Amino acid sequence: MYDQGMPKFLWVEACNTTVHVQNRTLHRALGKITPEKVFTGKTPEVSHFRIFGSLAYCRILEEKRKKLDQTTEKGYLVGYSENAKAYKIYLPGSRKVVVRRDVKFMEDRAFRNLEKCLSSSSEKRNCWSNLFNQRKKRILPQIKNNQRMRRS
């Protein structure tokens, strides 16, 4: 979520998306089958998976717009609907999460820090290690604090 620049109140959607994806991926403990297949007996469909936080343009229904109004809204993917074949899209303008089916994704613009990496060829080699080190610097103190709290 941090890498994508998403607001912190969307952590629930991030957790739900993680569980949705994990239930549809292979697990060694289950004999290399998915939990979804064990539960339902059917192989799950995964062709609809997209990058979390990727830029998305969702269509505005004709009933909710006038003739010269915009036909799409800019949003970000935050999950998958459990009830329909649709995506959960965060609309930053209204700070709402909506379920939409007609969505176009711009996955090539998914990561904010990727543009910095690809801007100069001399930094390409060090880009991923720099991003990893930045993340490591943020996460390691949190892990150490958690370990201290467990001991006491």
ABEGO torsion letter per residue (X at the ends): XAAAGBBAAAAAAAAAAAAAAAAABBBAAAGGBBAAAAAAGBBBBAAABBBBGBBBBBBBBAAABBAABBABBBBBBAEBBAABBBBBBBBAAAGBBBBBABBBBBAAAABAAAAAAAABAAAAAAAAAAAAAAAAAAAAAAAAAAAAAAAX
